[in-house]
Amino acid sequence: MATKPTVSLLVPCFNAEAYILDFIKNISCQTIPFDEILFYDDASTDCTTKLLSQQNFGRVIYGKFHQGPSIGRNILLRESTGQLIHFHDIDDWLEPDFLEQTLQVFSDEWDVVITNIRVIDRETGKNLHIHDYSGLTDYSDPTEYFLTHCCYPINGLYSRRALEKIGGFRESLSRDEDPDLHIRLAHSGARIYSLPLPLAVNRFGSGTYSSTSYVACWHEHLKALQFYIKELPEKYHSILRIDSARMVGLCAASGDLQLAHNYLEFCESLGCQKELVLAVSLPMKLLIKVLGYRNALNFRHGSIGRKIRKIWPWRIG
């Protein structure tokens, strides 16, 4: 790009009173400032609305009723004016040189630049791990990559053109909207560059949005898989079979046996009996041989299995 493009920072907020001041302090440290900062208050019920109204850091859009992050981000996208867009969660941070580094590699050759994410303990600041997306460069098929690697918008810089081409976030998803965005961007032909530096910071800990929404995400993930069966070519169905088979056991182990059966029905509709068996342990394979998959699932994770484990605490599969 011959001249520096304008960049909008878009931040949805819901009951975020504990994070607003720290977030503003963190974003104020950017070596290159954002040209525009917009907050969306998604009808918060705590002091978020009051705190946002008192700050003079960015413009605030107030929602009349709670609609969720997908709709909130799309409202922000429509209200913003920047050529490039960065979405961020109010409880997460950026390294001071995020914008400087990503703008250096952003050019007309790319529609999206993503960085790695450093995950830290919110209370102690201790580094936990890195979400590393450098492997994207080894993939000839970005859609396949994002179907198998969960990506988030807190580490991305997006051209407005690419986002508007796919209609922004899928508003029918109240969770799992982040990986869905990247899958649809890749499938639309967006050119995505991976900058192998941990420039976004995910502050993980109890009480944060990400730590309290796993099971809700799994419900929405099944909806996303059902979209992909219709929207993506058949060559990706093998990935969907493996993914959904893994989710059966994951949901059952979490205690949501009904959701596990919903995933099982989805698997069976794809004819993925092989993937279902490969995804379980040897004891569970033996149960499946004797009882069949559905009955084995009920036995292992239902009331009978819970009673058995009180007497015999070792895992049945």
C-alpha positions as a LaTeX table, in Angstrom:
\begin{tabular}{lrrr}
\hline
Residue & $x$ (\AA) & $y$ (\AA) & $z$ (\AA) \\
\hline
Met1 & 0.00 & 0.00 & 0.00 \\
Ala2 & 1.42 & 3.36 & $-1.08$ \\
Thr3 & 0.08 & 5.21 & 1.97 \\
Lys4 & $-0.78$ & 3.98 & 5.45 \\
Pro5 & $-4.36$ & 2.68 & 5.44 \\
Thr6 & $-6.75$ & 3.80 & 8.15 \\
Val7 & $-7.36$ & 1.19 & 10.85 \\
Ser8 & $-10.44$ & 0.79 & 13.05 \\
Leu9 & $-10.35$ & $-0.99$ & 16.41 \\
Leu10 & $-13.75$ & $-2.57$ & 17.13 \\
Val11 & $-14.53$ & $-3.79$ & 20.65 \\
Pro12 & $-17.80$ & $-5.49$ & 21.69 \\
Cys13 & $-18.53$ & $-5.30$ & 25.44 \\
Phe14 & $-20.95$ & $-7.10$ & 27.71 \\
Asn15 & $-20.76$ & $-6.84$ & 31.50 \\
Ala16 & $-17.11$ & $-5.86$ & 31.14 \\
Glu17 & $-16.69$ & $-3.40$ & 34.01 \\
Ala18 & $-13.68$ & $-5.31$ & 35.38 \\
Tyr19 & $-11.69$ & $-4.94$ & 32.15 \\
Ile20 & $-12.41$ & $-1.56$ & 30.58 \\
Leu21 & $-9.78$ & 0.60 & 32.30 \\
Asp22 & $-7.00$ & $-1.98$ & 31.90 \\
Phe23 & $-7.95$ & $-2.43$ & 28.25 \\
Ile24 & $-7.76$ & 1.29 & 27.53 \\
Lys25 & $-4.40$ & 1.50 & 29.29 \\
Asn26 & $-3.07$ & $-1.39$ & 27.24 \\
Ile27 & $-4.30$ & $-0.11$ & 23.87 \\
Ser28 & $-2.90$ & 3.35 & 24.66 \\
Cys29 & 0.59 & 1.82 & 24.49 \\
Gln30 & 0.42 & 1.02 & 20.75 \\
Thr31 & 3.48 & 2.42 & 18.98 \\
Ile32 & 1.20 & 3.28 & 16.05 \\
Pro33 & $-2.26$ & 4.37 & 17.28 \\
Phe34 & $-5.51$ & 3.17 & 15.79 \\
Asp35 & $-7.22$ & 5.80 & 13.64 \\
Glu36 & $-10.64$ & 4.97 & 15.04 \\
Ile37 & $-11.82$ & 3.14 & 18.16 \\
Leu38 & $-15.42$ & 1.99 & 18.57 \\
Phe39 & $-17.00$ & 0.20 & 21.52 \\
Tyr40 & $-20.33$ & $-1.60$ & 21.38 \\
Asp41 & $-22.13$ & $-2.01$ & 24.70 \\
Asp42 & $-24.34$ & $-5.06$ & 24.24 \\
Ala43 & $-26.97$ & $-3.97$ & 26.80 \\
Ser44 & $-24.76$ & $-4.64$ & 29.82 \\
Thr45 & $-26.38$ & $-4.99$ & 33.23 \\
Asp46 & $-23.35$ & $-3.99$ & 35.34 \\
Cys47 & $-21.39$ & $-0.70$ & 35.31 \\
Thr48 & $-20.04$ & $-1.19$ & 31.77 \\
Thr49 & $-22.41$ & 1.40 & 30.30 \\
Lys50 & $-21.43$ & 3.99 & 32.91 \\
Leu51 & $-17.68$ & 3.39 & 32.52 \\
Leu52 & $-17.85$ & 3.55 & 28.73 \\
Ser53 & $-19.82$ & 6.80 & 28.88 \\
Gln54 & $-17.14$ & 8.35 & 31.11 \\
Gln55 & $-14.13$ & 7.50 & 28.90 \\
Asn56 & $-12.98$ & 9.72 & 26.03 \\
Phe57 & $-10.85$ & 7.06 & 24.35 \\
Gly58 & $-13.31$ & 5.95 & 21.68 \\
Arg59 & $-16.87$ & 6.29 & 20.43 \\
Val60 & $-19.53$ & 4.11 & 22.08 \\
Ile61 & $-22.55$ & 2.51 & 20.42 \\
Tyr62 & $-25.20$ & 1.38 & 22.88 \\
Gly63 & $-27.36$ & $-1.67$ & 22.19 \\
Lys64 & $-30.96$ & $-1.63$ & 23.43 \\
Phe65 & $-30.99$ & $-5.37$ & 24.15 \\
His66 & $-28.41$ & $-8.14$ & 24.36 \\
Gln67 & $-27.68$ & $-9.68$ & 20.96 \\
Gly68 & $-24.34$ & $-11.48$ & 21.31 \\
Pro69 & $-20.84$ & $-10.97$ & 19.86 \\
Ser70 & $-21.55$ & $-11.76$ & 16.20 \\
Ile71 & $-24.26$ & $-9.13$ & 15.84 \\
Gly72 & $-22.30$ & $-6.67$ & 17.98 \\
Arg73 & $-19.20$ & $-6.96$ & 15.81 \\
Asn74 & $-21.23$ & $-6.56$ & 12.63 \\
Ile75 & $-22.84$ & $-3.40$ & 14.03 \\
Leu76 & $-19.36$ & $-2.07$ & 14.78 \\
Leu77 & $-18.18$ & $-3.00$ & 11.28 \\
Arg78 & $-21.04$ & $-1.08$ & 9.67 \\
Glu79 & $-20.45$ & 1.97 & 11.89 \\
Ser80 & $-16.67$ & 2.06 & 11.36 \\
Thr81 & $-14.82$ & 3.85 & 8.57 \\
Gly82 & $-11.35$ & 2.26 & 8.51 \\
Gln83 & $-9.92$ & 0.51 & 5.48 \\
Leu84 & $-8.52$ & $-2.14$ & 7.80 \\
Ile85 & $-10.30$ & $-3.66$ & 10.78 \\
His86 & $-9.11$ & $-5.15$ & 14.05 \\
Phe87 & $-11.61$ & $-6.81$ & 16.39 \\
His88 & $-10.61$ & $-7.21$ & 20.00 \\
Asp89 & $-12.14$ & $-8.67$ & 23.14 \\
Ile90 & $-12.32$ & $-6.28$ & 26.07 \\
Asp91 & $-10.69$ & $-8.78$ & 28.47 \\
Asp92 & $-7.65$ & $-9.38$ & 26.23 \\
Trp93 & $-4.62$ & $-7.26$ & 25.36 \\
Leu94 & $-2.27$ & $-6.42$ & 22.49 \\
Glu95 & 1.50 & $-6.14$ & 22.48 \\
Pro96 & 2.54 & $-2.49$ & 21.95 \\
Asp97 & 3.86 & $-3.15$ & 18.44 \\
Phe98 & 0.88 & $-5.18$ & 17.15 \\
Leu99 & $-0.27$ & $-2.56$ & 14.68 \\
Glu100 & 3.25 & $-1.51$ & 13.72 \\
Gln101 & 4.26 & $-5.09$ & 12.91 \\
Thr102 & 1.10 & $-6.09$ & 11.07 \\
Leu103 & 1.01 & $-2.92$ & 8.97 \\
Gln104 & 4.58 & $-3.58$ & 7.86 \\
Val105 & 3.55 & $-6.81$ & 6.13 \\
Phe106 & 0.04 & $-5.79$ & 5.05 \\
Ser107 & $-0.03$ & $-4.97$ & 1.35 \\
Asp108 & $-2.30$ & $-5.25$ & $-1.66$ \\
Glu109 & $-1.14$ & $-8.87$ & $-1.84$ \\
Trp110 & $-3.00$ & $-9.76$ & 1.37 \\
Asp111 & $-6.56$ & $-9.49$ & 2.66 \\
Val112 & $-5.81$ & $-10.64$ & 6.21 \\
Val113 & $-2.76$ & $-10.75$ & 8.46 \\
Ile114 & $-2.90$ & $-12.97$ & 11.54 \\
Thr115 & $-0.31$ & $-13.23$ & 14.30 \\
Asn116 & 0.32 & $-15.77$ & 17.03 \\
Ile117 & $-1.41$ & $-15.41$ & 20.41 \\
Arg118 & 0.35 & $-15.50$ & 23.78 \\
Val119 & $-1.92$ & $-17.00$ & 26.43 \\
Ile120 & $-1.26$ & $-15.82$ & 29.98 \\
Asp121 & $-2.82$ & $-16.39$ & 33.37 \\
Arg122 & $-4.94$ & $-13.34$ & 34.04 \\
Glu123 & $-4.15$ & $-13.30$ & 37.77 \\
Thr124 & $-0.42$ & $-14.03$ & 37.75 \\
Gly125 & 0.67 & $-12.94$ & 34.28 \\
Lys126 & 2.42 & $-16.30$ & 33.83 \\
Asn127 & 2.80 & $-17.50$ & 30.25 \\
Leu128 & 0.66 & $-20.59$ & 29.65 \\
His129 & 1.16 & $-21.38$ & 25.95 \\
Ile130 & 1.23 & $-19.95$ & 22.43 \\
His131 & $-1.44$ & $-20.32$ & 19.76 \\
Asp132 & 0.90 & $-20.73$ & 16.79 \\
Tyr133 & $-0.49$ & $-20.17$ & 13.28 \\
Ser134 & 2.82 & $-20.23$ & 11.42 \\
Gly135 & 1.82 & $-23.61$ & 9.96 \\
Leu136 & $-0.58$ & $-21.80$ & 7.63 \\
Thr137 & 2.34 & $-21.11$ & 5.29 \\
Asp138 & 2.74 & $-24.88$ & 4.69 \\
Tyr139 & $-0.87$ & $-25.33$ & 3.58 \\
Ser140 & $-1.86$ & $-24.99$ & $-0.05$ \\
Asp141 & $-5.50$ & $-25.01$ & 1.08 \\
Pro142 & $-6.28$ & $-22.33$ & 3.72 \\
Thr143 & $-9.84$ & $-23.62$ & 4.15 \\
Glu144 & $-8.50$ & $-26.99$ & 5.24 \\
Tyr145 & $-6.12$ & $-25.25$ & 7.64 \\
Phe146 & $-8.82$ & $-23.24$ & 9.39 \\
Leu147 & $-11.13$ & $-26.25$ & 9.58 \\
Thr148 & $-8.44$ & $-27.93$ & 11.68 \\
His149 & $-6.96$ & $-24.92$ & 13.52 \\
Cys150 & $-9.19$ & $-22.66$ & 15.64 \\
Cys151 & $-8.40$ & $-18.99$ & 15.00 \\
Tyr152 & $-9.62$ & $-15.86$ & 16.78 \\
Pro153 & $-10.03$ & $-12.25$ & 15.61 \\
Ile154 & $-7.99$ & $-10.73$ & 18.46 \\
Asn155 & $-4.84$ & $-11.54$ & 16.48 \\
Gly156 & $-6.04$ & $-10.46$ & 13.05 \\
Leu157 & $-5.94$ & $-7.39$ & 10.84 \\
Tyr158 & $-8.62$ & $-7.59$ & 8.13 \\
Ser159 & $-9.36$ & $-5.63$ & 5.01 \\
Arg160 & $-12.86$ & $-4.21$ & 5.06 \\
Arg161 & $-13.35$ & $-5.56$ & 1.55 \\
Ala162 & $-12.73$ & $-9.18$ & 2.62 \\
Leu163 & $-15.07$ & $-8.91$ & 5.62 \\
Glu164 & $-17.88$ & $-7.29$ & 3.67 \\
Lys165 & $-17.55$ & $-9.89$ & 0.91 \\
Ile166 & $-18.64$ & $-12.64$ & 3.34 \\
Gly167 & $-21.11$ & $-10.46$ & 5.27 \\
Gly168 & $-18.98$ & $-10.23$ & 8.41 \\
Phe169 & $-19.66$ & $-12.61$ & 11.27 \\
Arg170 & $-22.39$ & $-15.23$ & 10.92 \\
Glu171 & $-25.13$ & $-13.74$ & 13.07 \\
Ser172 & $-26.97$ & $-17.04$ & 13.58 \\
Leu173 & $-24.02$ & $-18.25$ & 15.70 \\
Ser174 & $-23.93$ & $-16.97$ & 19.27 \\
Arg175 & $-20.66$ & $-18.85$ & 19.87 \\
Asp176 & $-18.01$ & $-20.46$ & 17.62 \\
Glu177 & $-18.27$ & $-17.37$ & 15.43 \\
Asp178 & $-14.51$ & $-16.76$ & 15.50 \\
Pro179 & $-13.32$ & $-19.96$ & 13.78 \\
Asp180 & $-16.33$ & $-19.74$ & 11.47 \\
Leu181 & $-15.22$ & $-16.28$ & 10.29 \\
His182 & $-11.80$ & $-17.57$ & 9.26 \\
Ile183 & $-13.16$ & $-20.67$ & 7.56 \\
Arg184 & $-15.52$ & $-18.53$ & 5.48 \\
Leu185 & $-12.80$ & $-15.98$ & 4.72 \\
Ala186 & $-10.50$ & $-18.73$ & 3.48 \\
His187 & $-13.26$ & $-20.38$ & 1.43 \\
Ser188 & $-14.15$ & $-17.02$ & $-0.15$ \\
Gly189 & $-10.61$ & $-16.76$ & $-1.51$ \\
Ala190 & $-9.25$ & $-14.23$ & 0.98 \\
Arg191 & $-5.45$ & $-14.17$ & 0.96 \\
Ile192 & $-4.31$ & $-14.73$ & 4.54 \\
Tyr193 & $-0.76$ & $-14.12$ & 5.76 \\
Ser194 & 0.58 & $-15.58$ & 9.01 \\
Leu195 & 3.04 & $-13.36$ & 10.89 \\
Pro196 & 4.82 & $-15.73$ & 13.34 \\
Leu197 & 5.03 & $-13.32$ & 16.26 \\
Pro198 & 2.89 & $-13.53$ & 19.47 \\
Leu199 & 1.45 & $-10.02$ & 19.23 \\
Ala200 & $-1.99$ & $-10.66$ & 20.76 \\
Val201 & $-2.44$ & $-11.58$ & 24.42 \\
Asn202 & $-5.26$ & $-13.83$ & 25.61 \\
Arg203 & $-5.72$ & $-13.27$ & 29.36 \\
Phe204 & $-7.14$ & $-16.59$ & 30.45 \\
Gly205 & $-8.70$ & $-17.20$ & 33.84 \\
Ser206 & $-11.85$ & $-17.94$ & 35.77 \\
Gly207 & $-14.70$ & $-15.58$ & 35.07 \\
Thr208 & $-13.52$ & $-14.55$ & 31.62 \\
Tyr209 & $-15.81$ & $-15.03$ & 28.64 \\
Ser210 & $-13.65$ & $-17.75$ & 27.09 \\
Ser211 & $-13.42$ & $-19.77$ & 30.31 \\
Thr212 & $-17.20$ & $-19.96$ & 30.82 \\
Ser213 & $-18.43$ & $-20.73$ & 27.32 \\
Tyr214 & $-16.95$ & $-24.10$ & 26.31 \\
Val215 & $-20.16$ & $-26.12$ & 26.34 \\
Ala216 & $-22.11$ & $-23.25$ & 24.76 \\
Cys217 & $-19.47$ & $-23.16$ & 22.01 \\
Trp218 & $-19.88$ & $-26.90$ & 21.45 \\
His219 & $-23.62$ & $-26.43$ & 20.90 \\
Glu220 & $-22.95$ & $-23.71$ & 18.33 \\
His221 & $-20.09$ & $-25.69$ & 16.76 \\
Leu222 & $-22.57$ & $-28.37$ & 15.76 \\
Lys223 & $-24.65$ & $-25.70$ & 14.03 \\
Ala224 & $-21.52$ & $-24.52$ & 12.22 \\
Leu225 & $-20.72$ & $-28.07$ & 11.03 \\
Gln226 & $-24.25$ & $-28.34$ & 9.66 \\
Phe227 & $-23.66$ & $-25.15$ & 7.68 \\
Tyr228 & $-20.36$ & $-26.49$ & 6.29 \\
Ile229 & $-21.98$ & $-29.68$ & 4.99 \\
Lys230 & $-24.13$ & $-27.45$ & 2.77 \\
Glu231 & $-21.60$ & $-24.72$ & 1.98 \\
Leu232 & $-18.25$ & $-26.48$ & 1.54 \\
Pro233 & $-17.24$ & $-28.96$ & $-1.18$ \\
Glu234 & $-17.40$ & $-32.66$ & $-0.40$ \\
Lys235 & $-13.61$ & $-32.91$ & $-0.22$ \\
Tyr236 & $-13.81$ & $-31.35$ & 3.25 \\
His237 & $-16.36$ & $-33.83$ & 4.59 \\
Ser238 & $-13.65$ & $-36.17$ & 5.91 \\
Ile239 & $-12.48$ & $-33.36$ & 8.21 \\
Leu240 & $-16.04$ & $-32.79$ & 9.40 \\
Arg241 & $-16.45$ & $-36.51$ & 10.12 \\
Ile242 & $-13.29$ & $-36.65$ & 12.24 \\
Asp243 & $-14.20$ & $-33.43$ & 14.05 \\
Ser244 & $-17.76$ & $-34.47$ & 14.87 \\
Ala245 & $-16.67$ & $-37.95$ & 16.01 \\
Arg246 & $-14.23$ & $-36.35$ & 18.45 \\
Met247 & $-16.97$ & $-34.07$ & 19.73 \\
Val248 & $-19.24$ & $-37.02$ & 20.62 \\
Gly249 & $-16.85$ & $-38.24$ & 23.32 \\
Leu250 & $-15.91$ & $-34.73$ & 24.42 \\
Cys251 & $-19.52$ & $-33.70$ & 25.03 \\
Ala252 & $-20.38$ & $-36.96$ & 26.76 \\
Ala253 & $-17.38$ & $-36.65$ & 29.08 \\
Ser254 & $-18.45$ & $-33.09$ & 29.95 \\
Gly255 & $-21.81$ & $-34.38$ & 31.14 \\
Asp256 & $-23.92$ & $-33.19$ & 28.20 \\
Leu257 & $-25.10$ & $-36.58$ & 26.99 \\
Gln258 & $-27.90$ & $-35.07$ & 24.87 \\
Leu259 & $-25.41$ & $-32.96$ & 22.93 \\
Ala260 & $-23.22$ & $-36.05$ & 22.48 \\
His261 & $-26.19$ & $-37.84$ & 20.91 \\
Asn262 & $-26.83$ & $-34.83$ & 18.67 \\
Tyr263 & $-23.25$ & $-35.03$ & 17.42 \\
Leu264 & $-23.66$ & $-38.79$ & 17.04 \\
Glu265 & $-26.70$ & $-38.27$ & 14.80 \\
Phe266 & $-24.70$ & $-35.82$ & 12.73 \\
Cys267 & $-21.87$ & $-38.36$ & 12.44 \\
Glu268 & $-24.22$ & $-41.11$ & 11.41 \\
Ser269 & $-25.74$ & $-38.86$ & 8.74 \\
Leu270 & $-22.26$ & $-38.58$ & 7.24 \\
Gly271 & $-21.63$ & $-42.32$ & 7.46 \\
Cys272 & $-18.62$ & $-41.94$ & 9.75 \\
Gln273 & $-18.79$ & $-45.20$ & 11.74 \\
Lys274 & $-15.05$ & $-45.72$ & 11.25 \\
Glu275 & $-14.21$ & $-42.28$ & 12.63 \\
Leu276 & $-16.49$ & $-42.82$ & 15.64 \\
Val277 & $-14.70$ & $-46.01$ & 16.64 \\
Leu278 & $-11.22$ & $-44.56$ & 16.07 \\
Ala279 & $-12.02$ & $-41.63$ & 18.36 \\
Val280 & $-12.58$ & $-43.77$ & 21.49 \\
Ser281 & $-10.36$ & $-45.76$ & 23.85 \\
Leu282 & $-9.89$ & $-49.53$ & 23.81 \\
Pro283 & $-12.34$ & $-50.25$ & 26.70 \\
Met284 & $-14.96$ & $-48.15$ & 24.92 \\
Lys285 & $-14.31$ & $-50.07$ & 21.68 \\
Leu286 & $-15.10$ & $-53.29$ & 23.55 \\
Leu287 & $-18.32$ & $-51.80$ & 24.92 \\
Ile288 & $-19.32$ & $-50.71$ & 21.42 \\
Lys289 & $-18.78$ & $-54.25$ & 20.10 \\
Val290 & $-21.07$ & $-55.66$ & 22.78 \\
Leu291 & $-23.71$ & $-52.93$ & 23.07 \\
Gly292 & $-23.49$ & $-50.87$ & 19.90 \\
Tyr293 & $-22.27$ & $-47.27$ & 19.90 \\
Arg294 & $-25.41$ & $-45.54$ & 21.17 \\
Asn295 & $-25.98$ & $-47.95$ & 24.05 \\
Ala296 & $-22.28$ & $-47.94$ & 24.93 \\
Leu297 & $-22.35$ & $-44.16$ & 25.09 \\
Asn298 & $-25.33$ & $-44.23$ & 27.45 \\
Phe299 & $-23.73$ & $-46.94$ & 29.58 \\
Arg300 & $-20.38$ & $-45.16$ & 29.83 \\
His301 & $-21.66$ & $-41.64$ & 30.49 \\
Gly302 & $-25.22$ & $-42.13$ & 31.73 \\
Ser303 & $-26.59$ & $-42.91$ & 35.18 \\
Ile304 & $-25.42$ & $-46.55$ & 35.09 \\
Gly305 & $-21.85$ & $-45.52$ & 34.32 \\
Arg306 & $-21.88$ & $-42.93$ & 37.10 \\
Lys307 & $-23.05$ & $-45.52$ & 39.63 \\
Ile308 & $-20.38$ & $-47.99$ & 38.52 \\
Arg309 & $-17.63$ & $-45.40$ & 38.87 \\
Lys310 & $-18.65$ & $-44.72$ & 42.48 \\
Ile311 & $-17.86$ & $-48.36$ & 43.22 \\
Trp312 & $-15.09$ & $-48.87$ & 40.63 \\
Pro313 & $-13.46$ & $-45.45$ & 40.08 \\
Trp314 & $-11.37$ & $-46.39$ & 37.06 \\
Arg315 & $-12.58$ & $-45.04$ & 33.76 \\
Ile316 & $-14.68$ & $-47.22$ & 31.48 \\
Gly317 & $-13.16$ & $-45.99$ & 28.25 \\
\hline
\end{tabular}
